[in-house]
Each structure stands twice: as C-alpha cells, then as structure tokens.
Amino acid sequence: MVAFDFIENKKHEEIGLIAQEAETIVPKIVSRDPENPDGYLHIDYTALVPYLIKAIQELNQKIEKMEKTIA
C-alpha cells in the first residue's frame, strides 16, 4: 500500500497499490489501456477482493490451528 498524488491532480492524496508490483503477484487484476500511448497500468480493485477474502480465510485457519496447539 502506498500514498501518492496523481501527476495531473495534486489536490488530494490517494492510497493504493503499485500496479507493477501487483501485476507480479496477481496479474489478472492489472490491465493496460491500449488507447493510452503512455502505457498507464490500471488495477481493478473489485477483482482483487476475492483474493483478499481467500487470504483472510487462510490466515484464520492458521490462527485456529495455532490456538489449538497452544490450548
């Protein structure tokens, strides 16, 4: 997660992900605009949600397993 100002609009700070980094982990959520000659990348944050849910589920399973080991 990073905080940044858009180059065109420095009126407020945004929070998001670096598309190049996200693309190496979950390439399906990153796209390029073929009509944009600058090659800007776009992150589909809605498409990221199922991956986040799965990660939370896996972490909860690990926590439950650790709690059983401690108890």
Secondary structure as UniProt FT lines:
FT   STRAND          2..5
FT   STRAND          13..16
FT   HELIX           19..25
FT   HELIX           27..29
FT   STRAND          30..32
FT   TURN            34..35
FT   TURN            37..38
FT   STRAND          41..43
FT   HELIX           45..70
//
